[in-house]
Amino acid sequence: MPLHPLVAHAVVVCVPLAALGAILMAFWPAAARRLWPAVLFVATIALAAVPVTTESGEALEGRVGESPIVEAHAKEGEQVLPFVIVLWLAVAGICAWVHLTGRTSAGPRSRIAVSVILVGLALIGGVGATATVVISGHSGAKAVWTK
């Protein structure tokens, strides 16, 4: 069995979970203090799985041959990584912020500014990563099941 479907499913599971966790942590600091290890772990797995999925997909494309539907899937799959990077940075930033806010005497303005930036990154990365995974996954399923 090719590696691509296996790691693709890791991306399909980990990216939306990390996105949900990041957005939850961004809007609910009490949850962030409890969830940060799990969300950071899942986001890191997603970040590692996306390039493996892309590379294994290119290898599989070489074996099955090129077609317009496979090319479309490959092009859509290449759009996932930038959003997952933003998502991972948001999660890492939220995790760091959770630890720093308990140890620093930052003023309210700087706390609000950092929080707004982290919420924005979580939303952009989370929604963008999930959307691109869904779009790419749908075209991949069409490539497999369409004759």
C-alpha positions as CSV (number, residue, x, y, z in Angstrom):
1,M,0.0,0.0,0.0
2,P,1.3,3.5,-0.8
3,L,2.4,5.8,2.0
4,H,0.3,8.7,0.7
5,P,-3.2,7.7,1.9
6,L,-1.9,6.8,5.4
7,V,-0.1,10.1,6.0
8,A,-2.9,12.1,4.3
9,H,-5.3,10.8,6.9
10,A,-3.0,11.9,9.6
11,V,-3.2,15.4,8.1
12,V,-7.0,15.1,7.8
13,V,-7.3,14.3,11.5
14,C,-4.6,16.5,13.0
15,V,-5.1,19.8,11.1
16,P,-8.8,20.3,12.1
17,L,-8.0,19.2,15.7
18,A,-5.1,21.6,16.0
19,A,-7.2,24.3,14.4
20,L,-10.1,23.8,16.9
21,G,-7.6,23.7,19.8
22,A,-5.8,26.8,18.6
23,I,-9.0,28.8,18.2
24,L,-10.3,27.5,21.6
25,M,-7.1,28.5,23.3
26,A,-7.0,31.9,21.6
27,F,-10.4,32.8,22.9
28,W,-10.4,31.0,26.2
29,P,-7.2,31.5,28.2
30,A,-8.3,29.1,31.0
31,A,-8.6,26.3,28.4
32,A,-5.2,27.3,27.0
33,R,-3.5,26.7,30.4
34,R,-4.9,23.1,30.4
35,L,-4.9,22.2,26.7
36,W,-1.6,23.6,25.5
37,P,0.5,20.4,25.6
38,A,-2.0,18.4,23.6
39,V,-2.7,21.1,21.1
40,L,1.0,21.8,20.5
41,F,1.6,18.0,20.1
42,V,-1.2,17.7,17.5
43,A,-0.1,20.8,15.7
44,T,3.4,19.6,15.5
45,I,2.3,16.2,14.1
46,A,0.3,18.1,11.5
47,L,3.2,20.3,10.6
48,A,5.4,17.2,10.2
49,A,2.8,15.2,8.3
50,V,2.1,17.8,5.6
51,P,5.5,17.7,3.8
52,V,5.5,13.9,4.1
53,T,2.1,13.8,2.5
54,T,3.2,16.1,-0.3
55,E,6.3,14.1,-1.0
56,S,4.6,10.8,-0.9
57,G,1.9,12.2,-3.2
58,E,4.4,13.2,-5.7
59,A,5.9,9.7,-5.6
60,L,2.5,8.2,-6.0
61,E,1.7,10.5,-8.9
62,G,4.8,9.2,-10.7
63,R,3.5,5.7,-10.3
64,V,-0.1,6.3,-11.3
65,G,0.6,8.7,-14.1
66,E,-0.5,12.3,-14.6
67,S,-4.0,13.3,-15.3
68,P,-5.9,16.6,-15.0
69,I,-7.6,15.5,-11.8
70,V,-4.4,14.3,-10.2
71,E,-2.7,17.6,-11.2
72,A,-5.5,19.6,-9.6
73,H,-5.2,17.5,-6.4
74,A,-1.4,18.1,-6.3
75,K,-1.8,21.8,-6.8
76,E,-4.4,22.0,-4.1
77,G,-2.2,19.9,-1.8
78,E,0.7,22.3,-2.1
79,Q,-1.5,25.1,-0.6
80,V,-1.9,23.3,2.7
81,L,1.6,23.8,4.2
82,P,1.7,27.7,4.4
83,F,-1.6,27.6,6.4
84,V,-0.3,24.8,8.7
85,I,2.8,26.8,9.3
86,V,0.7,29.8,10.4
87,L,-1.4,27.5,12.5
88,W,1.6,26.0,14.2
89,L,3.1,29.5,14.9
90,A,-0.2,30.5,16.4
91,V,-0.3,27.5,18.7
92,A,3.4,28.0,19.7
93,G,2.7,31.7,20.3
94,I,-0.4,31.0,22.4
95,C,1.6,28.4,24.4
96,A,4.4,30.8,25.0
97,W,2.0,33.6,25.9
98,V,0.2,31.4,28.4
99,H,3.5,30.9,30.2
100,L,4.7,34.5,29.9
101,T,1.5,36.2,31.1
102,G,1.8,34.5,34.5
103,R,5.4,35.7,34.8
104,T,5.5,39.1,33.3
105,S,4.2,42.5,34.3
106,A,3.2,43.5,30.7
107,G,0.8,46.4,30.5
108,P,-2.8,45.9,29.4
109,R,-2.2,47.4,26.0
110,S,0.6,45.0,25.2
111,R,-1.4,42.1,26.5
112,I,-4.4,43.1,24.3
113,A,-2.1,43.6,21.2
114,V,-0.4,40.3,21.6
115,S,-3.8,38.6,22.2
116,V,-5.3,40.1,19.1
117,I,-2.3,39.0,17.0
118,L,-2.5,35.5,18.3
119,V,-6.3,35.3,17.8
120,G,-5.8,36.5,14.2
121,L,-3.0,33.9,13.5
122,A,-5.2,31.2,15.0
123,L,-8.2,32.1,12.9
124,I,-6.2,32.5,9.6
125,G,-4.1,29.4,10.1
126,G,-6.9,27.3,11.5
127,V,-9.6,28.2,9.0
128,G,-7.2,28.3,6.1
129,A,-5.5,25.0,6.9
130,T,-8.8,23.2,7.5
131,A,-10.3,24.6,4.3
132,T,-7.3,23.7,2.1
133,V,-7.2,20.2,3.6
134,V,-10.9,19.7,2.9
135,I,-10.5,21.0,-0.7
136,S,-7.4,18.9,-1.4
137,G,-8.9,15.9,0.3
138,H,-12.1,16.1,-1.8
139,S,-10.1,16.4,-5.0
140,G,-7.9,13.5,-3.9
141,A,-11.0,11.3,-3.3
142,K,-12.3,12.3,-6.8
143,A,-9.0,11.3,-8.3
144,V,-9.2,7.9,-6.6
145,W,-12.8,7.1,-7.3
146,T,-13.4,8.8,-10.7
147,K,-12.5,6.7,-13.8
